[in-house]
Amino acid sequence: MKDFFEFTERTEKASKEALTLAEKKFSEIDEITEYNQRKVLAAFIKNRVDETDFNSTTGYGYNDKGREKLDRLTADIFGAEDGLIRATTLTCGTHTIATALYGILRPGDTMLSVTGIPYDTIHPVIGLDKKSKGHGSLADFGVKFEYIELTENDEIDYDAIEKRVGCGDIKMVYIQRSRGYSLRHSISVDEIEKIATLTHRLSPDTVVMTDNCYGEFTEKKEPCDVGADLAAGSLIKNPGGAIAPCGGYIVGRHDLVEDCAYRMTTPGLGREVGATLGTTRSLYMGLFSSPHVTGEALKTAVFAAALFDLLGFRVTPRPDETRHDIIEAICLGNADRLIAFCQGMQKGAPVDSYVSPVPWDMPGYDSQVIMSAGAFTSGSSIELSSDAPLREPYAVWMQGGINFHSGKLGVMLAADEIIKRGLLE
């Protein structure tokens, strides 16, 4: 058989061993993938999806049958009363999450994040950085923000949540499921259920919202299945199935989703406007494909964990750990290995493989950032990519992989680049 890539003997040997170590976890992932694919297919059948639902609308987009059915379909899949899913009106994950926050929070309300400070791109939305002052952040409108860190043992601090929520003045408890640029664990659906149950017992009117990015279809249940009032995410991550061109979704309680719809467009119009401009078919198709694509990304992450663990690096999650999102963090120890990893992974991209990524001063970050990505959809992190700030502990966060076999090659090329440069200890 022709070999299209020239790997070092060490990479080939470690990769074969990693694949053997990953087999048990792959079987578990396949079982979750099949369950979620059944759930999605059942929802398509229940909602009687047909070819006319893919028709495009222009102008105001009134009476869009396909758009309305897609909302109901999304709500059913995510275990919610209602849903919004858009590729034009909602532009990206950050915009979608911001739409949900602005839709629910009012002047004088307090938002409490119980998983630490949210991801960097949400900071300007909340008003945590000086540059966002005066530009319409939540803080500008008098919304207060507080947060509770995870414990020293990397656990949800339920005691601190109980003490703070018990005061009765928290409008929203906010959960970021994925880790962002940290090495904390990703939040499980079981943990979300405990947070929601505790919050609603202490303060029934407090809204529990989950930033569900990277976590969709990694488990058999979703946040709204277990008591979260609202969840939101991006369509160029898991639920877009690498087919949706852009966009986001919001699911949850009907009254809350309605409030978000009014923020998405404007009071009085809400979800009734917003032309689909030919994107509807890709949203249906992407949503249908998303359980399988997410499973492939999970397998890629498990393989990467096994391979780099064998090469002597700290990885989180470890190869045998249960996963709650598609992200794998690999602590590479120094800038040279970090750069080599990203440049090696870029060589395995189907798009822009010839490009060599370099660190740069990315707006919104306090240190240089390097990213590898060669995606059919710009910025799509369900497609194999990696990124990292150049600072201690010089960890890289990788995610995605439309299919495992190409994802595996990208991971092998990242490892091979480190080895070829003589950077292994």
BELBELNOR-V238967 format. One record per run of one state. SS is the DSSP state (H for helix, E for strand, C for the rest). FROM is the first residue (numbers start at 1). TO is the last residue. Records with the same first field share a line. If there is no record, write none. Layout:
SS->FROM-TO + FROM-TO
This chain:
C->1-8 + 47-50 + 55-64 + 78-81 + 87-92 + 105-109 + 114-119 + 127-129 + 133-138 + 142-143 + 148-157 + 166-171 + 177-188 + 203-206 + 212-222 + 227-229 + 235-237 + 241-247 + 253-253 + 265-269 + 273-279 + 311-313 + 317-327 + 332-334 + 347-359 + 361-368 + 374-384 + 390-394 + 400-403 + 421-425
H->9-46 + 51-54 + 65-77 + 93-104 + 120-126 + 130-132 + 139-141 + 158-165 + 189-202 + 223-226 + 238-240 + 254-264 + 270-272 + 280-310 + 335-346 + 404-420
E->82-86 + 110-113 + 144-147 + 172-176 + 207-211 + 230-234 + 248-252 + 314-316 + 328-331 + 360-360 + 369-373 + 385-389 + 395-399
